[in-house]
Amino acid sequence: MSARGSAGSAVDAARRAGNSDALENLARVGLIAYGLVHVLVAWLALQLAWGGGSGRSADQSGAMSTVAQQPLGKPLLWVLALGLVALAAWQAAEVLRWRSGWSASGDARKKALGKTLKSISKAIVYLGLAVLAIRFATGGGQSSSQQQQQTTAGVFSWPGGRFLIGIAGLVLAGVGIYHVVKGVTKRFVKEIDLGEAPQQAVRLITRLGQVGYPAKGVALGLVGGLLVYAAITFDPAKASGLDGAMRAILQAPFGRVLLTLVALGIATFGAYCFARARYPERT
């Protein structure tokens, strides 16, 4: 079989996998898991804002720890991890879907490369959360902020490591800005299949995305800003992740109110993920 024929077979296989009912049902579980993580992070942020903190980090690790300590929490974490891996597989199918456009020219090539990069980034995020869920399911979970500080300290020891951390922070801040724009302009509507949804549901889901995406964008932008600050000060302790971003908001003027608004927005994004599980767009 020729190289072109092999590539075509791989793309066809990816399309069949992306359109399989089994993978779609698993991806629905993953979207619910993704939404649940956001709702739990929002709950932890609200506890932080109003002085009732449980001692857990207001980030993804805190959310996983909360699930792990519930009855049947560890088996549930395995189910969530499986669903998140399925979401990553969906994104892998998207990468192969756009593979044929890499050799195109002009806007077609630019679009294909952009879609590929976006799918790879999403797959990494989903796999990262799946690994985090597995670690807490097996009793080896660690605070995300501590892990990020350790990673940052390690990168600082590389040649040009300080520069790399600064670039990573700027990229993450840019992703945050993208989320804000995506929510304001309602570009997220393209990612969800609302063709069969009632008009009332369409309006509700659109409002959820308009509120949820900007709130998540603000949180991501602050995390990126902390990374840049860590690079400038050459202090890995400043790279405190999402939990650090939440605490930074709390220290600002009217911090409780601002953190409450951000938390409610993140919870709204979680609700939007639940809606996506109901009306997923096939790859």
Secondary structure, 3 states (H helix, E strand, C coil): CCHHHHHHHHHHHHHHHHCCHHHHHHHHHHHHHHHHHHHHHHHHHHHHHCCCCCCCCCCHHHHHHHHHCCCCHHHHHHHHHHHHHHHHHHHHHHHHHCHHHHHCCHHHHHHHHHHHHHHHHHHHHHHHHHHHHHHHHCCCCCCHHHHHHHHHHHHHCCCCHHHHHHHHHHHHHHHHHHHHHHHHHCHHHHHECCCCCCHHHHHHHHHHHHHHHHHHHHHHHHHHHHHHHHHHHCCHHHCCHHHHHHHHHHHCCCHHHHHHHHHHHHHHHHHHHHHHHHCECCC
